[in-house]
Amino acid sequence: MSHVTLSDVEWINLNVLAVIRAGLQHDRASTCCKFALDAAQADYLTSLSLDELWSLVFHVGDTTLFPPREDLVTLLSAPRPLAGPMALVHPPAPMESRR
């Protein structure tokens, strides 16, 4: 049996893509809202097989497909009971590139 070793970034990409794909099959509207997907992205991800997800992740390599939220540190440092409500009040926005 062959053993594939993934980097941390590849592992995260694979897991997030698998969660999105499963979510789209179960509750498309909710998953699109949670992951800020448009219809074309949702259709494409739904059409991929698990083998195709693996291949995609393998070929993308150590490039993250999912940037962190702009307020990630704020959420992580907030008291745990407040993190959920704060995340709901401030929708996720990707970090702006810093030049």
C-alpha positions, -999 to 999 in steps of 0.1 A, spaced: 0 0 0 14 34 -9 15 62 17 10 98 7 24 125 30 7 159 28 20 191 42 -1 210 68 -13 234 41 -22 206 17 -40 187 46 -61 219 54 -69 225 18 -81 189 13 -102 189 45 -118 222 37 -126 212 1 -140 179 13 -162 197 39 -174 221 13 -182 193 -12 -201 174 14 -219 205 26 -230 213 -10 -245 179 -14 -264 182 19 -274 219 21 -262 239 -9 -276 274 1 -261 272 36 -227 260 24 -226 287 -2 -232 313 24 -207 299 49 -179 297 24 -189 327 2 -193 306 -29 -211 317 -60 -232 293 -81 -204 285 -106 -179 277 -78 -205 255 -61 -214 237 -93 -177 230 -101 -169 218 -66 -199 195 -66 -188 180 -99 -154 170 -85 -148 134 -73 -128 128 -41 -99 116 -64 -101 149 -82 -100 168 -49 -68 148 -40 -53 156 -73 -61 193 -71 -46 196 -36 -15 176 -46 -9 198 -76 -16 231 -58 10 222 -32 18 244 -3 -4 273 -15 -33 279 7 -67 281 -10 -84 296 20 -70 329 33 -76 337 70 -102 362 81 -91 398 86 -102 396 122 -87 362 130 -64 374 158 -93 393 174 -115 362 173 -88 339 186 -80 363 215 -116 370 225 -131 352 254 -143 319 241 -180 325 247 -178 358 227 -159 343 197 -191 329 181 -212 360 184 -183 382 172 -178 360 142 -215 363 133 -216 401 137 -185 406 116 -188 384 84 -155 369 72 -134 391 50 -101 380 37 -70 398 48 -60 426 24 -26 421 8 0 443 24 26 459 1 
